[in-house]
Amino acid sequence: MTGVDRLNTKQRYPPRAASAFLLFSGALALLFVLVPGIDLAFSELFYEVGAGFTQNGAVWERVLYESIDWIVGAAVVGSVGVLVVGLFRPGPIGRRGRVAALLLIVIALGPGLVVNGILKEHWGRARPRDVTEFGGDRRFTPAFVISDQCERNCSFTAGHPSAGFALAALGYAYVSRRRRWQVFAAATGFGLLVGLARVAAGGHFLSDVLFSSIIVIGLTILLGNRWIGPPDEP
């Protein structure tokens, strides 16, 4: 690929990626607005009358739920270490340092501020295990309806999965589009698995997980493309 080709790719890539991402996000949001019962139907797959959410506490559920703290914690510690080492090296911060900083910023703004600090604390959506459809005493509300059915640390959006999605920032360590999207796919898959565990345990609805992914991955792409840049190679 020539220098002109790379320049043209950089010019085209962000608008195209942003447009596709916005289109997908809008379509998904519209789906849950028009058919909010998707959340109840999906959670019902893991619910038994009289027994509740039977996968709550299962080995696979606990492993996924607890793994997020260890894996993301290790990524944070590693990123801080990279930045500290970089302070003692002459010259500008390299790609590795920028990726480390990107990961820390994404985690702080996405899972930290938007998901846990704002939405979960103020949206008021009751968790599946607390709504009347699944044996609780709270009213089910759709994903985009602000409610009074939960006071704090509520259902919308999902906290633990959002931390898994933030690992997509590590994809910016690569200049190859294929490698970068492989990391994105791995981080998304991990976040979705953690989300599945939370849904199976009655802790979150499907839409809580999906819109955590949109928030965090969207933030990652926005910051990553502006600060580090789109991929230089196919």
Disulfide bonds with the S-S distance in Angstrom:
Cys150-Cys154 2.14
